[in-house]
Amino acid sequence: MDLLIKNARIVGRKALNDIGIEGERVVKVGKIRGRARRVINAKGMLTSPAFIDPHIHLDKCMIGDEVRPNVSGTLQEAIEIIWERKRRYTTADIVRRAGEVIRTAAMNGTTRMRTHVDVDTISGLKPLKGLLEARRKFKYLMDIQIVAFPQEGILRDPGTEELLYKSMELGADLVGGMPHHERPYSKAKPHIDICFEVAKRFGADIDMHVDETDDPRSRSLEYLAEKTVAEGYQGRVTAGHTCALAAYPDDYARKVIRKVKQANINMITNPVTNLVIQGRGDKQPVRRGITRVKELLAAGVNVTFGQDCVNDAFYPFGRADMLEVANITAHAAHLSTPDEIRTVFQMMTYNAARTLGVLHDYGVVGKRADLVVIDAASVKDAIRMQPDRRWVIKGGKIIAESRSIRRLA
């Protein structure tokens, strides 16, 4: 055996187990006798399939200290702030900034990401080329899916539709969208139609930013669900943010959630950013800015969460740590009972794997050996304490180790 983890407290199992790894795969779980090239003693620490971040923007990360402050704190001002910075992007610049976040995420137990990359007439294909190079350079740490994301719209930014096709030809994996950002709003449906046409041309899946606004009149999610069913794309579409869903009247929200379930759309909430950006114009009570997480889960919809932003014009914080995002999600979505806490942990593991389409090779027994050993005895303590990720394993190889020393004087 190449690697043997002794006395691991595997998530979902009561007894301690050993985990045997050969090459890139877990080959045995139980009490294992025999030799291995390297042995780790987990000493009862929580051991899980490695975390997955299904929604991040690696091309924009770490520019927060290089651009003017977002004085209003709003989404629209953040978009405007980065216009000039995007014009000055270079491949080396993007690789440097994205690399910093990728390395940090790996240290924190993440081995898979899905990143959106701006595709527009401001920066052209420079952001995509930068992330393609970052993906190549850091593939030993992170598996990265890239979404071609028309941040500035498609119809309101003529030339972007052609750039989307070129992005897919260059190596983007999914087609993104942001229909609610079109002006006038009547162009939201044509925006979605264009995204499906591009996706069908390349046999690609779709991952859109949808209704990232407090405005209950922003209703592109319903059409996205209808279009998904009409095109036979069930299970191949992801909707991120969907903040307006929380602002809808309850009866309409229930109707939309039923359609989302019928379309088998994956839903991603991004509380760390949306708690900061949304509700800026409200007096008390201030809207929370996140989607209807509990209602979606209750309806059987696959829901996960992402880091979204790290120190950029949209969000000044973030450290690419899915346990931190899990903690914030649990607070924001009122997920605090024992079952709900387990669900939060599942959202950044198995639910996220389903969203990325890698569930078939994700887990422990017989799966690719992407694991994280957490210095905690339970899922609750992992989320509560944010402890060391003692070992992070990708493809059977240890890629990160961490051990903090803390003591009173």
HUTA-V990013 format. One record per residue. N is the residue number from 1. RES is the residue in three letters. OMEGA is omega in whole degrees, 0 to 359 (NA if undefined). Layout:
N/RES/OMEGA  N/RES/OMEGA
This chain:
1/MET/181  2/ASP/182  3/LEU/179  4/LEU/176  5/ILE/182  6/LYS/170  7/ASN/180  8/ALA/175  9/ARG/185  10/ILE/180  11/VAL/179  12/GLY/180  13/ARG/182  14/LYS/184  15/ALA/173  16/LEU/182  17/ASN/169  18/ASP/180  19/ILE/180  20/GLY/184  21/ILE/173  22/GLU/184  23/GLY/183  24/GLU/191  25/ARG/170  26/VAL/184  27/VAL/182  28/LYS/174  29/VAL/181  30/GLY/173  31/LYS/188  32/ILE/174  33/ARG/179  34/GLY/185  35/ARG/175  36/ALA/179  37/ARG/175  38/ARG/180  39/VAL/175  40/ILE/173  41/ASN/182  42/ALA/175  43/LYS/177  44/GLY/180  45/MET/181  46/LEU/181  47/THR/188  48/SER/164  49/PRO/184  50/ALA/183  51/PHE/178  52/ILE/173  53/ASP/186  54/PRO/183  55/HIS/177  56/ILE/179  57/HIS/184  58/LEU/180  59/ASP/183  60/LYS/188  61/CYS/174  62/MET/174  63/ILE/186  64/GLY/180  65/ASP/183  66/GLU/184  67/VAL/180  68/ARG/181  69/PRO/174  70/ASN/188  71/VAL/180  72/SER/183  73/GLY/186  74/THR/177  75/LEU/184  76/GLN/179  77/GLU/178  78/ALA/179  79/ILE/181  80/GLU/182  81/ILE/187  82/ILE/181  83/TRP/182  84/GLU/180  85/ARG/180  86/LYS/180  87/ARG/182  88/ARG/177  89/TYR/167  90/THR/178  91/THR/182  92/ALA/180  93/ASP/182  94/ILE/179  95/VAL/180  96/ARG/184  97/ARG/179  98/ALA/180  99/GLY/178  100/GLU/181  101/VAL/179  102/ILE/180  103/ARG/179  104/THR/179  105/ALA/179  106/ALA/176  107/MET/183  108/ASN/172  109/GLY/179  110/THR/178  111/THR/177  112/ARG/178  113/MET/164  114/ARG/182  115/THR/171  116/HIS/178  117/VAL/182  118/ASP/174  119/VAL/184  120/ASP/182  121/THR/178  122/ILE/182  123/SER/178  124/GLY/182  125/LEU/181  126/LYS/179  127/PRO/179  128/LEU/180  129/LYS/177  130/GLY/181  131/LEU/174  132/LEU/178  133/GLU/178  134/ALA/178  135/ARG/179  136/ARG/186  137/LYS/187  138/PHE/182  139/LYS/178  140/TYR/178  141/LEU/193  142/MET/166  143/ASP/187  144/ILE/169  145/GLN/183  146/ILE/178  147/VAL/175  148/ALA/193  149/PHE/179  150/PRO/183  151/GLN/185  152/GLU/184  153/GLY/177  154/ILE/182  155/LEU/180  156/ARG/179  157/ASP/184  158/PRO/184  159/GLY/182  160/THR/179  161/GLU/178  162/GLU/179  163/LEU/176  164/LEU/177  165/TYR/180  166/LYS/178  167/SER/180  168/MET/178  169/GLU/182  170/LEU/178  171/GLY/172  172/ALA/186  173/ASP/184  174/LEU/176  175/VAL/178  176/GLY/179  177/GLY/176  178/MET/191  179/PRO/184  180/HIS/181  181/HIS/180  182/GLU/176  183/ARG/355  184/PRO/186  185/TYR/179  186/SER/179  187/LYS/179  188/ALA/180  189/LYS/175  190/PRO/176  191/HIS/179  192/ILE/179  193/ASP/179  194/ILE/180  195/CYS/178  196/PHE/179  197/GLU/178  198/VAL/182  199/ALA/181  200/LYS/179  201/ARG/185  202/PHE/181  203/GLY/187  204/ALA/173  205/ASP/186  206/ILE/175  207/ASP/186  208/MET/161  209/HIS/187  210/VAL/173  211/ASP/177  212/GLU/184  213/THR/175  214/ASP/188  215/ASP/180  216/PRO/177  217/ARG/178  218/SER/192  219/ARG/180  220/SER/180  221/LEU/180  222/GLU/180  223/TYR/178  224/LEU/179  225/ALA/180  226/GLU/180  227/LYS/179  228/THR/179  229/VAL/181  230/ALA/181  231/GLU/181  232/GLY/184  233/TYR/181  234/GLN/179  235/GLY/184  236/ARG/183  237/VAL/177  238/THR/177  239/ALA/181  240/GLY/177  241/HIS/181  242/THR/182  243/CYS/183  244/ALA/178  245/LEU/179  246/ALA/182  247/ALA/181  248/TYR/167  249/PRO/187  250/ASP/183  251/ASP/178  252/TYR/178  253/ALA/179  254/ARG/179  255/LYS/181  256/VAL/180  257/ILE/176  258/ARG/180  259/LYS/177  260/VAL/178  261/LYS/179  262/GLN/181  263/ALA/181  264/ASN/178  265/ILE/172  266/ASN/181  267/MET/178  268/ILE/173  269/THR/182  270/ASN/188  271/PRO/186  272/VAL/178  273/THR/187  274/ASN/173  275/LEU/181  276/VAL/188  277/ILE/187  278/GLN/176  279/GLY/184  280/ARG/182  281/GLY/185  282/ASP/161  283/LYS/182  284/GLN/0  285/PRO/180  286/VAL/179  287/ARG/188  288/ARG/174  289/GLY/177  290/ILE/185  291/THR/182  292/ARG/187  293/VAL/185  294/LYS/180  295/GLU/177  296/LEU/178  297/LEU/181  298/ALA/179  299/ALA/179  300/GLY/178  301/VAL/176  302/ASN/184  303/VAL/174  304/THR/180  305/PHE/182  306/GLY/174  307/GLN/179  308/ASP/187  309/CYS/175  310/VAL/175  311/ASN/177  312/ASP/183  313/ALA/181  314/PHE/189  315/TYR/187  316/PRO/185  317/PHE/177  318/GLY/178  319/ARG/175  320/ALA/182  321/ASP/184  322/MET/174  323/LEU/175  324/GLU/179  325/VAL/177  326/ALA/180  327/ASN/180  328/ILE/178  329/THR/179  330/ALA/178  331/HIS/188  332/ALA/184  333/ALA/179  334/HIS/179  335/LEU/188  336/SER/174  337/THR/180  338/PRO/179  339/ASP/181  340/GLU/178  341/ILE/176  342/ARG/178  343/THR/178  344/VAL/179  345/PHE/179  346/GLN/182  347/MET/181  348/MET/177  349/THR/186  350/TYR/178  351/ASN/179  352/ALA/177  353/ALA/177  354/ARG/180  355/THR/181  356/LEU/179  357/GLY/182  358/VAL/185  359/LEU/182  360/HIS/182  361/ASP/184  362/TYR/180  363/GLY/181  364/VAL/188  365/VAL/176  366/GLY/184  367/LYS/175  368/ARG/186  369/ALA/170  370/ASP/188  371/LEU/173  372/VAL/176  373/VAL/188  374/ILE/182  375/ASP/179  376/ALA/181  377/ALA/183  378/SER/175  379/VAL/179  380/LYS/181  381/ASP/177  382/ALA/180  383/ILE/183  384/ARG/190  385/MET/182  386/GLN/188  387/PRO/178  388/ASP/164  389/ARG/191  390/ARG/175  391/TRP/173  392/VAL/186  393/ILE/176  394/LYS/179  395/GLY/178  396/GLY/181  397/LYS/176  398/ILE/182  399/ILE/181  400/ALA/174  401/GLU/180  402/SER/176  403/ARG/180  404/SER/175  405/ILE/181  406/ARG/177  407/ARG/176  408/LEU/180  409/ALA/NA
